[in-house]
Amino acid sequence: MRFASLSLILLLLPALAPGQSTLSDAATKAKDAWTAHDAEALVGKGSNIVLQIPGADPSSPLGRPQAIELLRRYFRDSEEKSLEITATREVEAGKGFVELTRRYVVTGTSEERRETLFLGYRLIGREWRLVELRTAP
């Protein structure tokens, strides 16, 4: 019996290997990065990202530096009140999305607003990478 338990543990270890992330891990990292207004952490290692946020042209993917700068500008005028992960789904092998519900106020005002964030991910190697970010009221 001990041998069978040890064998099972050894079989599961590769699934828990360091550096491998789940879509749920990616959602949590995105939530933490957004809450901290950390554009670099949000974009991650991705080389190109489609941004559909106010002030960004959604017609073509942006390089990492440009995406980071646009997100920094977007963050500048707001204060987060709450941010919740409302959905995490792998829609097909290697492709997934995360939905976040954001409550915030625009700097200098007191009116709370709500926004939904849609984050598209691709599994590259052993890591989920952000490839698209859209906002909707």
C-alpha positions as CSV (number, residue, x, y, z in Angstrom):
1,M,0.0,0.0,0.0
2,R,2.8,2.4,0.8
3,F,4.5,1.7,-2.5
4,A,1.3,2.4,-4.4
5,S,0.8,5.8,-2.6
6,L,4.4,6.7,-3.3
7,S,4.1,5.8,-6.9
8,L,1.0,8.0,-7.2
9,I,2.7,10.9,-5.7
10,L,5.7,10.5,-8.0
11,L,3.3,10.4,-11.0
12,L,1.7,13.7,-9.9
13,L,4.9,15.6,-9.3
14,P,5.4,16.6,-12.9
15,A,2.0,18.1,-13.0
16,L,3.0,20.4,-10.1
17,A,6.5,21.2,-11.4
18,P,7.8,24.7,-10.7
19,G,7.2,27.2,-13.6
20,Q,4.0,25.6,-14.7
21,S,1.0,27.8,-14.3
22,T,-2.7,27.2,-14.5
23,L,-5.3,29.6,-16.0
24,S,-6.5,30.2,-12.5
25,D,-3.0,31.3,-11.5
26,A,-2.9,33.7,-14.4
27,A,-6.2,35.1,-13.3
28,T,-5.0,35.7,-9.8
29,K,-1.8,37.3,-11.1
30,A,-3.8,39.6,-13.4
31,K,-6.1,40.6,-10.6
32,D,-3.1,41.4,-8.3
33,A,-1.3,43.4,-11.1
34,W,-4.5,45.4,-12.0
35,T,-5.2,46.2,-8.3
36,A,-1.6,47.5,-8.0
37,H,-1.8,49.3,-11.3
38,D,1.3,47.3,-12.4
39,A,1.1,47.4,-16.2
40,E,4.4,45.4,-16.6
41,A,3.2,42.6,-14.4
42,L,-0.2,42.6,-16.1
43,V,1.3,42.3,-19.6
44,G,3.9,39.8,-18.5
45,K,6.3,38.3,-21.0
46,G,3.9,38.6,-23.9
47,S,5.5,40.2,-27.0
48,N,2.2,41.4,-28.6
49,I,-1.2,42.2,-27.1
50,V,-4.5,43.4,-28.5
51,L,-5.8,46.2,-26.3
52,Q,-9.4,47.4,-26.6
53,I,-9.4,50.1,-23.9
54,P,-10.2,53.8,-24.2
55,G,-7.3,55.5,-25.9
56,A,-6.0,52.4,-27.7
57,D,-6.5,51.5,-31.4
58,P,-8.0,48.0,-31.3
59,S,-7.2,47.2,-34.9
60,S,-3.8,45.6,-34.4
61,P,-1.7,44.0,-31.7
62,L,0.7,46.3,-29.9
63,G,4.2,45.5,-28.8
64,R,4.9,45.0,-25.1
65,P,6.4,48.5,-24.4
66,Q,3.5,50.3,-26.1
67,A,0.9,48.2,-24.4
68,I,2.5,48.9,-21.0
69,E,2.5,52.6,-21.6
70,L,-1.2,52.7,-22.7
71,L,-2.2,50.7,-19.6
72,R,-0.2,53.1,-17.4
73,R,-2.1,56.0,-18.9
74,Y,-5.4,54.1,-18.4
75,F,-4.6,53.4,-14.7
76,R,-3.5,57.0,-14.0
77,D,-6.9,58.5,-13.7
78,S,-8.6,55.8,-11.6
79,E,-8.7,54.4,-8.1
80,E,-9.7,50.8,-7.6
81,K,-12.5,50.1,-5.1
82,S,-12.8,46.3,-5.8
83,L,-11.8,43.8,-8.4
84,E,-13.3,40.3,-8.6
85,I,-12.6,37.3,-10.8
86,T,-16.0,36.4,-12.2
87,A,-15.0,33.7,-14.8
88,T,-12.1,31.6,-15.8
89,R,-12.5,29.3,-18.8
90,E,-10.3,27.3,-21.1
91,V,-12.3,27.6,-24.3
92,E,-10.1,25.1,-26.2
93,A,-6.7,23.5,-25.8
94,G,-4.2,26.3,-25.1
95,K,-6.7,29.1,-25.2
96,G,-8.5,30.6,-22.3
97,F,-10.1,33.7,-21.0
98,V,-10.6,35.4,-17.7
99,E,-13.4,37.9,-16.8
100,L,-12.9,40.4,-14.0
101,T,-15.5,42.8,-12.6
102,R,-14.0,46.1,-11.6
103,R,-15.4,48.9,-9.4
104,Y,-13.5,52.1,-9.4
105,V,-13.7,55.9,-9.2
106,V,-12.2,58.4,-11.6
107,T,-9.6,60.5,-9.7
108,G,-11.2,63.7,-8.5
109,T,-14.8,62.3,-8.4
110,S,-16.8,60.2,-5.9
111,E,-19.1,58.4,-8.3
112,E,-18.3,54.7,-8.3
113,R,-18.2,53.1,-11.8
114,R,-18.3,49.5,-12.9
115,E,-16.4,47.9,-15.8
116,T,-15.9,44.4,-17.0
117,L,-12.4,43.3,-18.1
118,F,-12.0,40.4,-20.6
119,L,-8.5,38.9,-20.7
120,G,-7.6,36.5,-23.4
121,Y,-4.7,34.0,-22.8
122,R,-2.7,31.5,-24.7
123,L,-0.7,28.7,-23.2
124,I,2.9,29.1,-24.4
125,G,5.2,26.4,-23.2
126,R,4.1,25.9,-19.6
127,E,2.8,29.5,-19.0
128,W,-0.5,31.3,-19.7
129,R,0.4,34.6,-21.5
130,L,-1.9,37.5,-22.0
131,V,-2.6,38.2,-25.6
132,E,-5.8,40.3,-25.5
133,L,-7.4,42.7,-23.0
134,R,-10.8,44.3,-23.6
135,T,-13.0,46.5,-21.4
136,A,-16.7,47.0,-21.4
137,P,-18.9,49.2,-19.3
